[in-house]
Amino acid sequence: MECGTVKVECGVMDELWSAPVESCRDEGTPFTIRTPSSLECALTALRDGTPMFVEWESNPVDQYKDSGYLLLFNDGRALQRRWYSHDLCGGVDEAELAMTRDPVTFETCLESTEPRARFFCLLDALGEPTLETCGEMTSYCGATRCPPMCSRGR
């Protein structure tokens, strides 16, 4: 199943200020979901264990952009990867393969009326432990390539 792209805005977009997606967890940061049907599709698939693919992006045309994808397999495992571009820095995380959280978690997410909580249910879909990683984590700041353990505010 293809759920499309979950698009969110975090920060005060009309004042040319946005925020990295992890700071969007803060209740004081303005937050809007632009494609709620894509999020509903993804959370329903996670609850039901239906194989699916969903992408997500935060502030796609602004100074702080975060994006990623989640690919859910029919055995409950999921593959997730994230990218970011923050001011003059950018990078990509390793792709992580793990079992998803308990389906009851996603039922609770679907019952929530808080858009922020629903969105972070998607970003926090993987359970512990990570079964496998692939792809290199890379960070860039200005013209300098940072070592893999750069601080990125996560």
C-alpha contacts under 8 A as a table, 3 or more apart, distances in Angstrom:
res1	aa1	res2	aa2	distance
1	M	50	T	7.63
1	M	51	P	6.21
1	M	52	M	4.35
1	M	53	F	6.36
2	E	52	M	5.66
2	E	53	F	5.13
2	E	54	V	6.38
3	C	38	S	5.18
3	C	39	L	7.64
3	C	41	C	5.62
3	C	42	A	6.05
3	C	52	M	6.94
3	C	53	F	6.12
3	C	54	V	5.09
3	C	55	E	7.84
4	G	38	S	5.68
4	G	53	F	7.64
4	G	54	V	5.53
4	G	55	E	6.34
5	T	35	T	7.35
5	T	38	S	6.08
5	T	54	V	5.94
5	T	55	E	4.58
5	T	56	W	5.10
5	T	57	E	7.22
6	V	33	I	7.48
6	V	34	R	7.35
6	V	35	T	5.45
6	V	36	P	7.04
6	V	38	S	5.38
6	V	39	L	5.66
6	V	54	V	7.43
6	V	55	E	6.21
6	V	56	W	4.43
6	V	57	E	6.34
7	K	33	I	6.03
7	K	34	R	5.29
7	K	35	T	5.58
7	K	56	W	5.80
7	K	57	E	5.09
7	K	58	S	5.97
7	K	59	N	7.81
8	V	31	F	7.19
8	V	32	T	5.55
8	V	33	I	4.39
8	V	34	R	5.55
8	V	35	T	7.52
8	V	56	W	7.90
8	V	57	E	6.34
8	V	58	S	4.79
8	V	59	N	6.45
9	E	13	M	7.47
9	E	18	S	7.88
9	E	31	F	5.73
9	E	32	T	5.19
9	E	33	I	6.53
9	E	34	R	7.45
9	E	58	S	5.51
9	E	59	N	5.01
10	C	13	M	7.56
10	C	18	S	5.81
10	C	19	A	5.88
10	C	20	P	7.71
10	C	21	V	6.94
10	C	24	C	6.02
10	C	29	T	6.79
10	C	30	P	5.70
10	C	31	F	4.60
10	C	32	T	6.62
10	C	58	S	6.80
10	C	59	N	6.54
11	G	17	W	5.98
11	G	18	S	4.14
11	G	19	A	5.45
11	G	24	C	7.74
11	G	29	T	5.76
11	G	30	P	4.97
11	G	31	F	6.45
12	V	15	E	5.56
12	V	16	L	6.66
12	V	17	W	5.30
12	V	18	S	5.87
12	V	30	P	6.31
13	M	16	L	5.14
13	M	17	W	5.62
13	M	18	S	6.08
14	D	17	W	7.53
16	L	62	D	7.94
17	W	63	Q	7.87
18	S	59	N	7.16
18	S	62	D	7.00
18	S	63	Q	6.86
18	S	64	Y	6.16
19	A	23	S	6.37
19	A	24	C	6.93
19	A	64	Y	5.74
20	P	23	S	5.61
20	P	24	C	6.93
20	P	64	Y	5.37
20	P	65	K	6.71
20	P	66	D	6.79
20	P	86	H	6.94
21	V	24	C	5.08
21	V	25	R	7.55
21	V	58	S	6.41
21	V	65	K	7.67
21	V	66	D	6.16
22	E	25	R	5.88
22	E	153	G	7.60
22	E	154	R	6.33
23	S	26	D	5.82
23	S	29	T	7.57
24	C	27	E	7.34
24	C	29	T	5.83
24	C	30	P	7.69
24	C	31	F	6.90
24	C	116	R	7.85
25	R	29	T	7.75
25	R	116	R	7.12
25	R	120	F	7.69
26	D	29	T	5.73
27	E	30	P	7.71
31	F	116	R	6.81
32	T	115	P	7.30
32	T	116	R	7.80
33	I	36	P	5.99
33	I	115	P	6.65
35	T	38	S	5.71
35	T	39	L	6.92
36	P	39	L	5.12
36	P	40	E	6.15
37	S	40	E	4.99
37	S	41	C	6.11
38	S	41	C	5.08
38	S	42	A	6.29
38	S	54	V	7.67
39	L	42	A	5.15
39	L	43	L	6.16
39	L	118	R	7.74
39	L	119	F	7.03
39	L	122	L	7.74
40	E	43	L	5.29
40	E	44	T	6.01
40	E	110	L	7.21
41	C	44	T	5.26
41	C	45	A	6.19
42	A	45	A	5.16
42	A	46	L	6.18
42	A	52	M	7.32
42	A	53	F	7.80
42	A	54	V	6.51
42	A	122	L	7.42
43	L	46	L	5.02
43	L	47	R	6.12
43	L	106	F	5.99
43	L	107	E	7.95
43	L	109	C	7.36
43	L	110	L	6.61
43	L	121	C	7.84
43	L	122	L	6.73
44	T	47	R	5.08
44	T	48	D	6.07
44	T	106	F	7.34
44	T	107	E	7.79
44	T	110	L	7.33
45	A	48	D	5.09
45	A	49	G	5.58
45	A	50	T	4.71
45	A	51	P	6.82
45	A	52	M	6.66
46	L	49	G	5.14
46	L	50	T	6.58
46	L	72	L	7.48
46	L	100	T	7.68
46	L	103	P	6.77
46	L	106	F	6.48
46	L	125	A	7.99
47	R	50	T	7.95
47	R	102	D	7.95
47	R	103	P	4.47
47	R	104	V	6.91
47	R	105	T	7.63
47	R	106	F	5.00
47	R	107	E	5.97
48	D	103	P	6.94
49	G	72	L	7.79
49	G	73	F	7.96
49	G	74	N	6.42
49	G	75	D	7.67
49	G	76	G	6.11
49	G	103	P	7.69
50	T	72	L	7.39
50	T	73	F	7.54
50	T	74	N	6.19
51	P	71	L	7.52
51	P	72	L	4.94
51	P	73	F	4.84
51	P	74	N	5.07
52	M	71	L	5.90
52	M	72	L	5.17
52	M	73	F	7.09
53	F	69	Y	7.31
53	F	70	L	5.87
53	F	71	L	4.54
53	F	72	L	6.36
54	V	69	Y	5.64
54	V	70	L	5.49
54	V	71	L	6.65
55	E	67	S	7.41
55	E	68	G	5.72
55	E	69	Y	4.17
55	E	70	L	6.45
56	W	67	S	5.40
56	W	68	G	5.44
56	W	69	Y	6.09
57	E	60	P	6.12
57	E	65	K	7.24
57	E	66	D	5.65
57	E	67	S	4.10
57	E	68	G	6.60
58	S	65	K	5.61
58	S	66	D	5.15
58	S	67	S	6.20
59	N	62	D	5.48
59	N	63	Q	7.90
59	N	64	Y	6.50
59	N	65	K	5.09
59	N	66	D	7.06
60	P	65	K	5.43
60	P	66	D	7.41
61	V	65	K	7.13
62	D	65	K	6.20
63	Q	85	S	7.41
63	Q	86	H	6.09
63	Q	87	D	5.20
64	Y	84	Y	7.59
64	Y	85	S	5.78
64	Y	86	H	4.41
64	Y	87	D	6.04
65	K	84	Y	5.67
65	K	85	S	5.10
65	K	86	H	6.29
66	D	82	R	7.32
66	D	83	W	5.78
66	D	84	Y	4.32
66	D	85	S	6.37
67	S	82	R	5.68
67	S	83	W	5.21
67	S	84	Y	6.27
68	G	80	Q	7.22
68	G	81	R	5.37
68	G	82	R	4.08
68	G	83	W	5.83
69	Y	80	Q	5.63
69	Y	81	R	5.70
69	Y	82	R	6.79
70	L	78	A	6.61
70	L	79	L	5.66
70	L	80	Q	4.53
70	L	81	R	6.98
71	L	78	A	5.40
71	L	79	L	5.11
71	L	80	Q	6.51
72	L	76	G	6.78
72	L	77	R	6.14
72	L	78	A	4.32
72	L	79	L	6.60
73	F	76	G	5.78
73	F	77	R	5.46
73	F	78	A	5.84
74	N	77	R	7.35
76	G	99	M	5.62
76	G	100	T	6.03
77	R	97	L	6.77
77	R	98	A	5.42
77	R	99	M	4.15
77	R	100	T	5.95
78	A	97	L	5.63
78	A	98	A	5.65
78	A	99	M	6.01
78	A	100	T	6.27
78	A	126	L	6.99
79	L	95	A	6.56
79	L	96	E	5.51
79	L	97	L	4.47
79	L	98	A	6.75
80	Q	95	A	5.52
80	Q	96	E	5.32
80	Q	97	L	6.63
80	Q	126	L	7.96
81	R	92	V	7.69
81	R	93	D	6.18
81	R	94	E	6.33
81	R	95	A	4.47
81	R	96	E	6.46
82	R	92	V	5.86
82	R	93	D	5.49
82	R	94	E	7.76
82	R	95	A	7.60
83	W	90	G	7.57
83	W	91	G	5.77
83	W	92	V	4.30
83	W	93	D	6.38
84	Y	90	G	5.29
84	Y	91	G	5.48
84	Y	92	V	6.40
85	S	88	L	7.34
85	S	89	C	5.74
85	S	90	G	4.06
85	S	91	G	6.61
86	H	89	C	5.08
86	H	90	G	5.88
87	D	90	G	7.93
88	L	141	C	5.64
88	L	142	G	5.07
89	C	139	S	7.14
89	C	140	Y	5.20
89	C	141	C	3.93
89	C	142	G	5.93
90	G	139	S	5.62
90	G	140	Y	5.09
90	G	141	C	6.45
91	G	137	M	7.32
91	G	138	T	5.16
91	G	139	S	4.09
91	G	140	Y	5.89
92	V	136	E	7.83
92	V	137	M	5.47
92	V	138	T	5.42
92	V	139	S	6.64
93	D	135	G	7.96
93	D	136	E	7.02
93	D	137	M	4.41
93	D	138	T	6.66
94	E	133	T	6.14
94	E	134	C	5.74
94	E	135	G	5.11
94	E	136	E	5.34
94	E	137	M	4.79
95	A	133	T	5.45
95	A	134	C	5.26
95	A	135	G	6.04
96	E	130	T	6.46
96	E	131	L	7.55
96	E	132	E	6.03
96	E	133	T	4.64
96	E	134	C	6.82
97	L	130	T	5.92
97	L	131	L	5.49
97	L	132	E	5.13
97	L	133	T	6.13
98	A	126	L	5.86
98	A	127	G	6.26
98	A	128	E	6.81
98	A	129	P	6.56
98	A	130	T	4.77
98	A	131	L	5.06
98	A	132	E	7.09
99	M	126	L	6.02
99	M	127	G	5.58
99	M	128	E	7.23
99	M	129	P	7.90
99	M	130	T	7.78
99	M	131	L	7.80
100	T	125	A	5.57
100	T	126	L	4.38
100	T	127	G	4.97
101	R	105	T	6.64
101	R	106	F	7.99
101	R	125	A	5.89
101	R	126	L	5.77
101	R	127	G	4.74
102	D	105	T	5.51
102	D	106	F	7.38
103	P	106	F	5.30
103	P	107	E	6.44
104	V	107	E	4.93
104	V	108	T	6.25
105	T	108	T	5.26
105	T	109	C	6.36
106	F	109	C	4.75
106	F	110	L	6.11
106	F	121	C	7.15
107	E	110	L	5.10
107	E	111	E	6.31
108	T	111	E	5.10
108	T	112	S	6.36
109	C	112	S	5.19
109	C	117	A	7.10
109	C	118	R	5.35
109	C	121	C	6.35
110	L	113	T	7.96
110	L	118	R	6.92
112	S	115	P	7.75
112	S	117	A	7.24
112	S	118	R	6.66
113	T	118	R	7.86
114	E	117	A	5.47
114	E	118	R	6.39
115	P	118	R	5.11
115	P	119	F	6.17
116	R	119	F	5.23
116	R	120	F	6.33
117	A	120	F	5.30
117	A	121	C	6.23
118	R	121	C	5.15
118	R	122	L	6.89
119	F	122	L	5.39
119	F	123	L	6.68
120	F	123	L	4.81
120	F	124	D	5.83
121	C	124	D	5.11
121	C	125	A	5.87
122	L	125	A	5.12
123	L	126	L	7.95
124	D	127	G	7.87
127	G	130	T	7.45
130	T	133	T	7.43
137	M	148	P	5.90
138	T	145	R	7.85
138	T	146	C	7.40
138	T	147	P	7.44
138	T	148	P	5.56
139	S	145	R	6.20
139	S	146	C	5.37
139	S	147	P	7.05
139	S	148	P	6.48
139	S	150	C	6.60
140	Y	143	A	6.99
140	Y	144	T	5.86
140	Y	145	R	4.53
140	Y	146	C	5.50
141	C	144	T	5.41
141	C	145	R	6.37
141	C	146	C	6.75
146	C	149	M	7.81
146	C	150	C	6.02
147	P	150	C	5.84
151	S	154	R	7.60
